[in-house]
Amino acid sequence: MGRSHKTTDLDKARDELMSHVVRCEVLEAAMEHRLEWLDDTIDYMAGRWPSLSDLQLAHLEMMGREYLRPVIQHGSGNTALNRPEGPTIESMSEGAAVVEVIEEAQAA
C-alpha cells in the first residue's frame, strides 16, 4: 500500500508554507499583517525553492491567501452564524491580481 502520487516541489513548498502559518501564529494577526507576512514569505519561498516557476509561485501565493482568509474565522468565539458577509472589494481585487499573474504566465 504505497503512495501512488509523486510529491512535487510545489507540494513540498505548499506544506512548508502552511507549516510556517501555523508555527508563526499568523492567523492571530490582523489581516493587513497577514498579507504583509505572506508577501515576505513568498519572497523567501522563491529563494528556498528555485525550481518553482513564476506560475507555481503565483499558485502558492493564491493558496496562502485562501488559507489566510478562512471562511469561518479561527477561535472558539467564531462560528458559521457570526462570520462576516462574504469577501470585500479589497480581497477580491487582490485575488484578481494573482489570477492575472497566473493567466499571463500560462499565456507565455
Salt bridges, closest charged atoms under 4 A:
ASP11 OD2 - HIS5 NE2 3.07
ASP11 OD1 - ARG14 NH1 3.44
ASP15 OD1 - ARG14 NH2 2.87
GLU16 OE2 - HIS20 NE2 3.28
GLU16 OE2 - ARG48 NE 2.88
GLU32 OE2 - HIS33 NE2 3.98
ASP39 OD1 - ARG65 NH2 3.73
GLU61 OE2 - ARG65 NH2 3.12
GLU94 OE1 - ARG65 NH1 3.32
GLU94 OE1 - ARG69 NH2 2.44
